[in-house]
């Protein structure tokens, strides 16, 4: 079971009898050099939830996201829509989990935006008409419909992040997993990204240090530290616990604003 602060109620959609869209049970992982990154992570995310994953550098947030579609494989159980993540199910799982990396240059490698967004659907074996339709829909969802023939390496950071999101939306995933989506963005691009993520009708698990984004966009927050879940509950309640935040290297959104100002 995930951890809750004493004054937080468990949502009915996350009860033991429900069928979560994402289930992680007792997940452990160590890198080849021996560094332990995950120490018994358990997490349940219901369909339609948008969950913020926060914690200091080295907490294991990015490592956890890389397990969702099998890029990394640890010990424990992970299920996506009831499908266990294993060698046999990887194609199914990767079609259901759209992972967006922190640096969009790690995700964009084709000569044009259209080719980048079409890459996933093409490798799903879809017909050309369906591929084009998916590309059109995905670019429209991120406000980039006019960018089909643009070169990704000529785009701004904000534009690249939108195209990177479109590359996974074209796969029509059930879960969108994003690693530090607001990193490197100027205020205008950051505001556009917040509005975009708010409007997307997808289950989300988002790793971020941007506590102001967390406050504005999410209802639920999971705090990780040293490879463990140390708190899981309402954003409003957890952000009011300044001692808890400071203990795990986090700041309240208003302190972040003071630093920026």
N, C-alpha and C positions, 0 to 999 in steps of 0.2 A: 504493500500500500504506500501511496505517497504521503508525505508529511504535511500536516496543517498546523498552523498556530492554534492555540486552544480556543480562541474566540471566533474561528472561521467555521462555517457550516459547509458540509460536503454537498455539492449540487447533485440533485437526483440523477442527472444524466451521467454522472460519474460513479454511481453506486456499484457495488461489487456484482450486482445482477445484470448490469447493462452491458452492451456490446460496444466498446469504444472503437472509434475509427483507427486510433493509434494506441497500441498496447506495448509497453516496455516493462519487462519483469526481470529484476535482479541482473542487470547488465554490467559486466566487468570487461575492462579492456586495458592492455598494457602494450606500449610500443616496443619494437624489436630491441631498443636500447635498454629496456627494463623499466622505463618510466610508466608508472601506473596513472592512467588518465580517467578511468571510470571505475567506481567502487560500489557496485550494487545499485545502479540506478533503476528505479521503478516509476513509471509514469503512465497515466491514462488520459487521452484527449478525445473528447466527444466530437462527433461530426458538427461542423459549423463553428467550433471554438477558435478564437484567436488567442494564442498563448505566448507570452513573452518569456524568454529564457535569459536570465541575467546572472552576473557573477563576475569576479575578477578574472584577469588574464590567467590562463592555466587551469581554470575551473573544470574544463572538460566540455564546454558548450559546443564548440565546433566539432570535436570528436564525436559527440552524441549525434549531431546532425548527419555526419558522414556514415553513421550506422543505419540510417533510416532507409536508404536504398542500396545497402550492401557494399558501399565503397570500402568501409572498414567492417571487420567481422570480429566481434568479441564473444564472450561466454554469457549466455542468458537468452531470454526469449523476446523477440520482437515480432509483432503482427501488424499488418496494414490491412484494414477492412477484413479482418479474420484470416488473412493469408500470412503464414509464417515466412519470415525472411530466411531463405536458404538458397543453395546453388540452383535448385530446380525451379524456384519461383522468381528468381531475379528479374526476368523480363516483365512479369506481371507487376512486381513491386515497383520497378522503376517507371512503369507507365502510370502508377498511382501517386508517386511522390516526386514532386518537382523541386529540385534542390538548386538554389541560387547562391553562388559563391560570393564572398565579400568583394573580391576584385573581378569586375566584369570581363577584364581581359583574359581571365582564365576560362571564360565561357564562350567568348566570341572569337572565332578563328576563320570565318569565311570571307570572301571578297565583298559580299553585300549583306545588308540586313536581311533581305528576303531569304538568302541561302542559309544564314545562321538559324533563322526561325523555322525554316523548312527541314532542317537536318533531322530533328527527332521524328516528325511524322513520316519522312521518307524512309527512315530505318524501321518504322513500324510496318512498312510494306503497303502503305495506303496509296490509292490511286492519285494521279496528278491533280485532278479536280478537287479531291478532298484535301490534299496537301495545301493547295492554294487557298481553299476556303478556311482552313485552320490558321494559316499564316495571316490572312486578312482579319479574322476574328481576334487573334492574339494581339496583333499590332493595334487594332482599334481599342482593345481593352486597356492598353497602356498609353493611349494617346499618341501613337507613332505611325498612323496610317500612311502618312506622306513620305515615309523613309524607306520604302522597299528597296530602292536602288542605291541608297547611300552606303558609303564605306564605313564600317563600324569604327575603324581606327581614327576617323575624322570627327567622331561625335564627342560631345562633352561627357563628363563623368555621369551626370544625371541622365542623359540620353542613353548612354551605354547601359546603365542599370535598368532602365525601362526595357531596352531590347533584351537584356539577359533574362528578365522576368518573362518577356514574351516567348523566349525560346522554350521555357518550361510550360507556359500556358498552352502552347500549341499542342502539347502532348495530352491536354485535358486531364490534368492530375486531380486527385481528390484531396491531397495535402500539399501545401506550399511551405517549404522549409527555406528560410532565408538567414544568411550569416552576415550580421552587421550591415543591414541594407542602407542605413543613412551615413555610413562612414565615407568621408571625403566629399560630401555634398555641400554646396553653398546653401544659404537659407531658402532661396526660392526653390531650388531643386528638392531640398528636404521637405518643404511644405507640399510640393507636388507629389512626392513619394508617399507621404502620410495619407493624402487624399486618395491616392491610387489604392493603397493597401486597405484602407477603410472600405472602399467600394467593391473590392473583389469578393465574390461570394464563395470563398473557399476556406476550409480549415487551415489554420496557419500555426506554425511553430517558428518563432523568430528569435534568434540569438542577437542580443544588442547590449551596448553600454549606454545607449541614449535613453536616459531615464525620462526625459520629457516626452519622447516618442511613446514610451511605455505608458505614461500617465494618460496620454491623449488617445491612444489607439486600442489599448487592451483592457479587459476586465480581469484577467487572471495572470499571475506572475509566478514563475518558478525560479527560485534562487539556488544556484549551484556554487559549491566551493570544494576544492580539492577532490573533485570527482564524485561528489555526493549531492543529492538534493537535500538542502537544509531547511527550506520552507517552500510552501506551495499554497497559494490562496488568493484572495481578493487583492487587486492592485491597490485600491484605496487603503485597505487595512495595512498591507505590508509597507507602503510608502510612509505611513504614519509612524512606523516603528524605526526611529532614527538609530537607535542602538543596534538593532539587527542589521540595518544597512551598513553602518560603519564597521561592524564586526566582520562583514564579508566584502569590504572594499568598495562599497557603493555609496553614491550620494543622492540626496533627494533632488528632484527636478529644479527646485528653486535655487539650490546651491550651484547646480550646473549653470543656470542662467547668470548667477552672480559672477562665476568664473569667466563666462563668455563676455559679459559686460565689462 
